[in-house]
Amino acid sequence: MEAFRQEIIVGAVVVYMVFCVVTGLWAMRRTHNSSDFFIAGRGLGPIVVALALFSSTLSGFGFVGGPGLVYSIGVSSFWMVVISSTGYAIGFFLVAKRIRMIAELRDCISLPDVVAARYGSQAVRFMIAITIVLGVMGYLATQILAMAVVMQAILSGTEMFANIGLVTCVVISSAVLIFYCVTGGIIASVYTDVVQGAIMIVAGTLILFTAMNVFDGGMQEATSIILADDGEAAMPYGAAGIMASLGWFFVFGLGLAGQPHLITKMMMNKNMSDNRTILPMSLFGYVMAALLWISIGIVMRAAVIDGVVPPLALPDDAASVFLSVFANPLLAGVVFAGLFAAIMSTSDAFLNIGTAAIIHDIPKAIRGKSVENELFWARVVTVILAIVAASFALYSHFQDATLVAILGAFGWGTFAASIFPVVAVGLNWKGATVAGAVTAISAALLINFVSQLAGFTFPYGVSGQLVAFVASMVLFIGVSLVTKKPVLDSDIDRMMDI
């Protein structure tokens, strides 16, 4: 079997690609209108929603960028994993029930729809829609770049495609993604999540046992090797430092409740009572799948230090090299297919919410109605958005070699700072005002983009995302307190009392 390792891995990925095409065609038969395309008609069961939620969190960011971060900065990135676990509980406690109720009351098909209903303001709808479009560019580029990196690692190990380039891999993976998204919309995404989520729960456990057997002393020996080489990397806060690690509490803990691709999925369950089972199932799946992030990162760093494998060309190669060198061929094939599933389903979710913002929410905010024939234009804009994001991914990769995980963290941070106060706090506080929401979103976008594009760094290792999040929260609460208390629509007012 070892002699056919690369063929098994390639075969597993090809089978998954075919599955995507078939799923897209199947989902197209169930997609009759924009509600089906964007929120699956609010008719999904708890298992489907639970798997879709956690697998959307651990996508290219978690399975490619995560091990890469452990490889490059040590245990600092563990804080992202641990803190995100608390984010599920915060998100369900603050958002899930109320966002599902507003979606039912006002027949909402997008997050900006919900926000417009809560605040009674098209200006807030517009600002949230713009935030989604801008954030989607960074995060969607992360997913596309992750797909291409993984595909290149797989195909370059074969004789036929030994010299395949990253650009070619971006084109191939994007073509499958576009077909899958255009035909099936969010329905294709969430049902692929079911398969992908199940794979990653099992694979996370098997990968942990595989990683434990790379060194005779298991994970303890791997950690000792890292500690002897760079003690700081193995310390509780890693190479990133205490301020960066603690800052991730806001960005990844509280910020999870500000991620539009996750919040939107909270609108899709058929019954609100399902939230009682969706939360623990999502959390369990996330924890099991995150074992891959942690175990691969530690073992690959130790293996390079110990000379077991040569130094990686890029930190983001950690997962693909581990699977190609240490994992059983069948397990490697399944995990690689699972990686593609995670990345592709999350890409579909981002394309979906970005498209909704462009064709549904921005026109509605500006002229009072969305475009005619929404389903047709949703498919057209999905293609355009995917092409733009793929171009941005290639530009970012070749111009400044931005790590997949850093680009993903920037997109995550933009969403967290801009959306968490307005949605998670605003849905639970009647005193939140339109002025507070607009000010908070504007400040978050300005700080995030200036710190990223201008390369501005804050003292003591504090990230721009953390500064944006704190500034947004303070301004949202402060401006709301000093402006006139809003008069809510009667149905929204009653809903917030429940």
C-alpha positions in Angstrom: 0.0 0.0 0.0 2.9 2.4 0.8 4.1 2.1 -2.8 0.8 3.5 -4.0 0.6 6.3 -1.3 0.4 9.2 -3.8 -2.1 7.4 -6.0 -4.4 6.7 -3.1 -4.2 10.3 -1.9 -4.9 11.7 -5.4 -7.7 9.1 -5.9 -9.4 10.2 -2.6 -9.3 13.9 -3.7 -10.6 13.1 -7.1 -13.5 11.1 -5.6 -14.3 14.1 -3.4 -14.2 16.5 -6.4 -16.7 14.3 -8.2 -18.8 14.2 -5.0 -18.9 18.0 -5.0 -20.1 18.1 -8.6 -22.8 15.5 -7.9 -23.8 17.4 -4.7 -24.1 20.6 -6.6 -26.3 19.1 -9.2 -28.5 17.4 -6.5 -28.8 20.7 -4.6 -29.7 22.6 -7.7 -32.9 20.6 -7.9 -33.7 21.8 -4.4 -32.8 25.4 -5.0 -35.9 27.1 -6.3 -35.5 30.7 -5.0 -33.1 33.1 -3.2 -34.2 31.8 0.2 -33.1 28.3 -0.8 -29.9 29.6 -2.2 -28.9 31.7 0.8 -30.4 30.0 3.9 -31.6 26.6 2.7 -35.2 27.7 3.3 -34.7 27.5 7.1 -35.5 23.8 7.1 -32.3 22.0 8.3 -32.1 19.5 11.1 -29.9 19.8 14.2 -27.2 17.4 13.1 -26.7 19.1 9.7 -26.6 22.6 11.3 -24.2 21.4 14.1 -21.8 19.9 11.6 -22.0 22.9 9.3 -21.2 25.3 12.2 -18.1 23.6 13.5 -16.7 22.7 10.1 -17.1 26.3 8.9 -14.9 27.3 11.9 -12.1 24.8 11.2 -11.6 25.2 7.4 -8.5 26.2 5.5 -7.7 28.5 8.4 -7.7 25.6 10.9 -6.4 22.7 8.9 -3.7 24.5 6.8 -2.9 27.7 8.7 -3.3 26.2 12.2 -0.5 23.7 12.0 1.5 26.3 10.2 1.1 28.7 13.1 2.2 26.1 15.6 5.2 25.3 13.4 6.2 29.0 13.2 5.3 30.6 16.5 4.8 27.6 18.9 1.9 27.1 21.3 0.7 30.7 20.9 -1.9 29.5 18.4 -3.3 27.0 21.0 -5.1 30.0 22.5 -7.1 30.4 19.3 -8.3 26.8 19.6 -9.1 26.9 23.3 -10.7 30.3 23.2 -12.8 29.6 20.1 -14.4 26.7 22.1 -15.9 29.3 24.5 -17.1 31.3 21.5 -19.7 28.7 20.6 -21.4 29.0 24.0 -21.3 32.8 23.8 -22.6 32.8 20.2 -25.5 30.5 21.1 -26.3 32.4 24.3 -26.4 35.9 22.7 -27.3 35.3 19.1 -28.9 32.0 18.1 -32.4 32.3 19.5 -33.0 36.0 18.7 -31.5 35.9 15.2 -33.7 32.8 14.3 -36.8 34.6 15.7 -36.2 37.8 13.7 -35.6 35.7 10.6 -39.0 34.1 11.1 -40.8 37.4 12.0 -39.5 39.4 9.0 -38.7 36.6 6.5 -35.0 37.5 6.5 -32.5 35.7 4.2 -29.3 37.4 5.3 -27.6 38.9 8.3 -28.0 42.5 7.1 -31.8 41.8 6.8 -31.8 40.9 10.5 -29.8 43.9 11.5 -32.0 46.2 9.4 -35.1 44.8 11.2 -33.5 45.2 14.6 -32.4 48.8 14.2 -35.0 49.9 11.7 -32.2 51.4 9.6 -31.0 51.0 6.1 -27.7 52.7 7.0 -26.9 49.9 9.4 -27.8 47.3 6.8 -25.5 49.0 4.3 -22.6 49.2 6.7 -22.9 45.5 7.7 -23.2 44.5 4.0 -20.0 46.5 3.2 -18.2 44.8 6.1 -19.2 41.4 4.8 -18.0 42.1 1.3 -14.6 43.5 2.5 -14.1 40.7 5.1 -15.1 38.0 2.6 -12.3 39.1 0.3 -9.7 38.4 2.9 -11.2 35.2 4.2 -12.3 33.8 0.9 -8.8 34.4 -0.4 -7.6 32.3 2.5 -9.7 29.4 1.6 -8.8 29.5 -2.1 -5.1 29.8 -1.3 -5.4 26.9 1.1 -7.0 24.7 -1.5 -4.3 25.5 -4.0 -1.5 24.8 -1.5 -2.9 21.5 -0.5 -3.6 20.5 -4.2 -0.1 21.5 -5.2 1.4 19.4 -2.4 -0.6 16.4 -3.5 -0.1 16.6 -7.2 3.6 17.5 -7.1 4.3 14.1 -5.5 3.2 12.4 -8.7 5.3 11.9 -11.8 2.8 13.4 -14.2 2.2 16.6 -12.2 5.6 17.0 -10.5 6.1 20.5 -11.7 2.5 21.8 -11.4 2.4 25.4 -10.3 0.3 27.2 -7.7 -1.5 29.2 -10.3 -2.7 26.1 -12.1 -3.9 24.6 -8.7 -5.8 27.8 -8.0 -7.5 27.6 -11.4 -8.5 23.9 -11.0 -9.8 24.2 -7.4 -11.6 27.5 -8.1 -13.3 25.9 -11.1 -14.7 23.1 -9.0 -15.7 25.5 -6.3 -17.5 27.8 -8.7 -19.5 25.0 -10.2 -20.4 23.6 -6.8 -21.5 27.0 -5.5 -23.3 28.2 -8.5 -25.4 25.1 -8.9 -26.2 24.3 -5.3 -25.8 27.5 -3.2 -25.8 27.0 0.6 -27.7 23.7 0.4 -24.7 22.1 -1.3 -22.4 23.7 1.3 -24.2 22.4 4.4 -24.8 18.9 3.1 -21.1 18.6 2.2 -20.4 19.8 5.7 -22.2 16.7 7.0 -19.7 14.4 5.3 -16.7 16.6 6.0 -17.6 17.1 9.6 -17.9 13.4 10.2 -14.6 12.7 8.5 -12.8 15.3 10.5 -14.1 14.1 13.9 -12.7 10.6 13.2 -9.6 11.9 11.4 -8.7 14.3 14.3 -8.5 11.3 16.7 -6.6 9.1 14.3 -4.1 11.9 13.4 -3.5 12.4 17.1 -2.5 8.7 17.6 -0.4 8.9 14.4 1.4 12.0 15.7 2.0 10.3 19.1 3.9 7.4 17.3 6.3 9.6 15.3 8.7 9.8 18.2 9.3 6.9 20.6 8.4 9.1 23.6 5.2 10.4 21.9 4.1 14.0 22.3 6.1 14.4 25.4 9.3 13.8 23.5 8.2 16.1 20.7 7.5 18.9 23.2 10.9 18.3 24.9 12.6 18.7 21.5 10.9 22.0 20.9 11.6 23.2 24.5 15.3 22.4 24.2 15.5 24.3 20.9 13.4 27.3 21.7 12.1 27.4 25.2 9.9 30.5 24.5 8.0 28.7 21.8 6.9 25.9 24.2 5.9 28.3 27.0 2.2 29.0 27.7 2.1 32.1 25.5 4.6 31.0 22.8 6.6 33.3 20.6 3.7 35.7 20.0 3.8 36.8 23.6 1.2 37.3 26.3 -0.6 40.3 24.8 -1.2 38.7 21.5 -2.4 35.5 23.1 -4.7 37.1 25.5 -5.9 39.4 22.7 -7.2 36.4 20.9 -9.8 36.0 23.6 -11.6 39.0 22.2 -11.0 38.2 18.5 -11.6 34.4 18.7 -13.7 34.0 21.8 -16.2 36.8 21.7 -15.5 37.3 18.0 -16.9 33.9 17.0 -20.4 35.4 17.6 -19.5 38.1 15.0 -18.7 35.7 12.1 -21.4 36.1 9.5 -20.9 32.7 7.9 -21.6 31.1 11.3 -24.4 33.5 12.4 -26.2 32.9 9.1 -26.2 29.2 9.7 -28.0 29.9 13.0 -30.9 31.1 10.9 -31.2 27.8 9.1 -32.5 25.3 11.7 -36.1 24.2 11.3 -36.9 24.5 15.0 -35.5 27.0 17.5 -35.6 24.3 20.2 -32.9 22.4 18.3 -30.3 24.9 19.7 -30.2 22.8 22.8 -28.6 19.9 20.9 -26.8 21.9 18.2 -24.5 23.6 20.7 -23.0 20.5 22.4 -22.7 18.7 19.1 -20.9 21.6 17.5 -18.6 22.0 20.4 -17.8 18.2 20.5 -17.0 18.2 16.7 -14.8 21.2 17.0 -12.7 19.9 19.8 -12.2 16.5 18.1 -11.3 18.1 14.8 -8.9 20.6 16.4 -6.7 17.7 17.5 -5.4 17.8 14.0 -4.3 21.5 14.3 -2.4 20.9 17.6 -0.8 17.5 17.0 0.5 18.1 13.5 1.9 21.5 14.4 3.9 20.1 17.4 5.2 17.0 15.7 6.2 18.8 12.5 8.2 21.5 14.4 9.9 18.8 16.5 10.6 16.6 13.4 12.3 19.5 11.6 14.4 20.4 14.6 15.4 16.8 15.1 16.3 16.3 11.4 13.6 13.7 10.8 12.3 15.8 7.9 13.9 18.8 6.1 12.9 22.3 6.9 9.6 23.3 5.3 9.6 25.8 2.5 6.5 27.4 4.0 4.9 26.9 7.5 1.6 26.3 5.7 3.1 23.1 4.3 3.1 21.5 7.7 -0.2 19.5 7.4 0.4 18.3 3.8 4.0 17.2 4.6 2.9 15.3 7.8 0.2 13.5 5.9 2.5 12.6 3.0 5.3 11.4 5.3 3.9 10.0 8.5 0.2 9.0 8.0 -1.1 5.7 6.7 -1.9 6.2 2.9 -5.6 5.5 3.4 -5.8 7.9 6.4 -3.8 10.5 4.4 -6.2 10.2 1.5 -9.3 10.5 3.7 -7.9 13.5 5.6 -6.8 15.3 2.4 -10.3 14.8 1.0 -11.6 16.1 4.3 -9.4 19.1 4.1 -10.8 19.9 0.6 -14.3 19.4 2.0 -13.6 21.8 4.9 -12.1 24.4 2.7 -14.6 24.2 -0.1 -17.8 24.2 2.0 -16.5 27.2 3.9 -15.6 28.9 0.7 -19.2 28.3 -0.5 -20.5 29.9 2.7 -18.4 33.0 2.2 -19.3 33.3 -1.5 -22.9 32.9 -0.4 -23.0 35.7 2.2 -20.8 37.9 0.0 -23.2 37.5 -2.9 -26.2 38.1 -0.7 -24.7 41.4 0.5 -24.0 42.5 -3.1 -27.2 41.6 -4.9 -29.7 41.7 -2.0 -28.6 44.0 0.8 -26.6 46.8 -0.7 -29.3 47.5 -3.4 -32.0 47.3 -0.8 -30.1 49.8 1.4 -29.6 52.2 -1.4 -32.9 52.1 -3.4 -35.2 50.2 -1.1 -35.3 46.9 -3.0 -33.0 44.2 -4.1 -32.2 43.3 -7.7 -34.8 41.6 -9.9 -34.4 37.9 -10.5 -32.2 37.4 -7.4 -31.5 33.7 -8.0 -30.0 34.4 -11.5 -27.9 37.3 -10.3 -26.8 35.3 -7.3 -25.2 32.8 -9.5 -23.6 35.4 -11.7 -22.1 37.4 -8.8 -20.9 34.1 -7.2 -18.7 33.5 -10.2 -17.3 37.1 -10.3 -16.7 37.1 -6.5 -14.8 33.8 -6.7 -12.6 35.1 -9.5 -11.8 38.3 -7.7 -10.9 36.4 -4.5 -8.7 34.0 -6.4 -6.8 36.9 -8.0 -6.4 38.5 -4.6 -5.1 35.3 -3.1 -2.4 34.9 -5.8 -1.4 38.6 -5.5 -1.1 38.3 -1.7 0.9 35.1 -2.0 3.4 36.3 -4.6 3.8 39.9 -3.4 4.3 39.6 0.3 4.1 35.8 1.1 1.3 36.4 3.7 0.6 33.2 5.6 -2.8 31.6 5.1 -3.6 31.8 8.8 -2.6 35.4 9.1 -4.8 36.4 6.2 -7.6 34.3 7.8 -7.1 36.0 11.1 -7.4 39.4 9.5 -10.7 38.5 7.9 -11.9 37.0 11.1 -10.8 40.1 13.1 -12.6 42.4 10.7 -15.9 40.5 11.2 -15.4 40.2 14.9 -14.8 43.9 15.5 -17.5 45.2 13.1 -20.3 42.7 13.7 -20.0 41.4 17.3 -21.1 44.7 19.0 -23.9 45.4 16.6 -25.3 41.9 16.5 -24.4 40.0 19.7 -24.8 43.0 22.0 -27.5 44.8 19.9 -29.8 41.9 19.9 -29.7 41.8 23.7 -29.8 45.5 24.5 -32.7 47.7 23.6 -30.7 50.9 24.2 -28.4 50.2 21.2 -28.8 53.0 18.6 -28.3 53.5 14.9 -25.6 56.1 15.6 -23.8 53.7 17.9 -23.9 50.9 15.3 -22.7 53.0 12.4 -19.9 54.5 14.5 -18.7 51.2 15.8 -18.6 49.5 12.3 -16.8 52.5 10.7 -14.2 52.6 13.5 -13.6 48.8 13.3 -13.1 48.9 9.5 -10.8 51.9 9.6 -8.5 50.5 12.3 -8.4 47.0 10.8 -7.6 48.1 7.3 -5.1 50.9 8.2 -3.2 48.5 10.5 -3.1 45.8 7.8 -2.5 47.8 4.6 -0.2 50.4 6.2 1.7 47.8 8.2 1.2 49.7 11.4 2.1 47.8 14.5 0.9 48.6 18.0 3.2 48.5 21.1 3.7 45.4 23.3 2.6 43.0 20.5 -1.0 44.1 20.6 -2.8 43.2 17.3 -4.7 45.7 15.2 -7.7 43.3 15.4 -7.7 43.6 19.2 -7.5 47.4 19.1 -10.3 47.5 16.5 -12.5 45.1 18.6 -12.1 47.1 21.8 -12.6 50.5 20.1 -15.7 49.2 18.3 -17.2 48.0 21.6 -16.4 51.2 23.5 -17.8 53.4 20.7 -20.9 51.3 20.3 -21.8 51.4 23.9 -20.7 55.0 24.5 -22.4 56.6 21.4 -25.6 54.6 22.2 -25.7 55.9 25.7 -25.3 59.6 24.7 -27.8 59.4 21.8 -31.6 59.3 22.0 -33.0 56.0 23.1 -34.6 54.2 20.0 -38.2 53.3 19.7 -38.3 49.7 18.5 -41.0 48.2 16.3 -43.6 46.4 18.4 -42.7 42.9 17.2 -38.9 43.4 17.7 -39.6 45.0 21.1 -41.6 41.9 22.2 -39.0 39.5 20.8 -36.2 41.1 22.8 -38.2 40.6 26.0 -38.3 36.8 25.5 
